[in-house]
C-alpha cells in the first residue's frame, strides 16, 4: 500500500506485509523502515498471542500518532473475519 501525505512535506510511505497476520513494515521514501507491526509473543511461554494483540514499534523521529492512524486505517480496510454460528456466518459489525 502506498500512503501519500498531502501537506507541504510531500512525504510518501510504503506499507508492505500482511496486516491480517499483523506482520507489516512501514518504509519512508528512502526505503528505511520507520515502523513495524508484529504479533506479540508471551516471552514466558514463547506462545504467540491472539491476532488482536500486536506491537507497533516506531523508529525515533517517526510520528507515533501518525503510525497509529495508519494501523487504524489498515484495520478498517482489512475488517474482521465473519464469525460462524451454526451454519450461518455473522459479521461482528452487522446489527439486526
HELIX and SHEET records of a PDB file:
HELIX    1   1 UNK A   19  UNK A   21  5                                   3    
HELIX    2   2 UNK A   64  UNK A   78  1                                  15    
SHEET    1   A 5 UNK A   2  UNK A   4  0                                        
SHEET    2   A 5 UNK A  12  UNK A  18 -1                                        
SHEET    3   A 5 UNK A  23  UNK A  27 -1                                        
SHEET    4   A 5 UNK A  33  UNK A  39 -1                                        
SHEET    5   A 5 UNK A  54  UNK A  58 -1                                        
SHEET    1   B 2 UNK A  41  UNK A  42  0                                        
SHEET    2   B 2 UNK A  47  UNK A  48 -1                                        
SHEET    1   C 2 UNK A  83  UNK A  85  0                                        
SHEET    2   C 2 UNK A  88  UNK A  90 -1                                        
END                                                                             
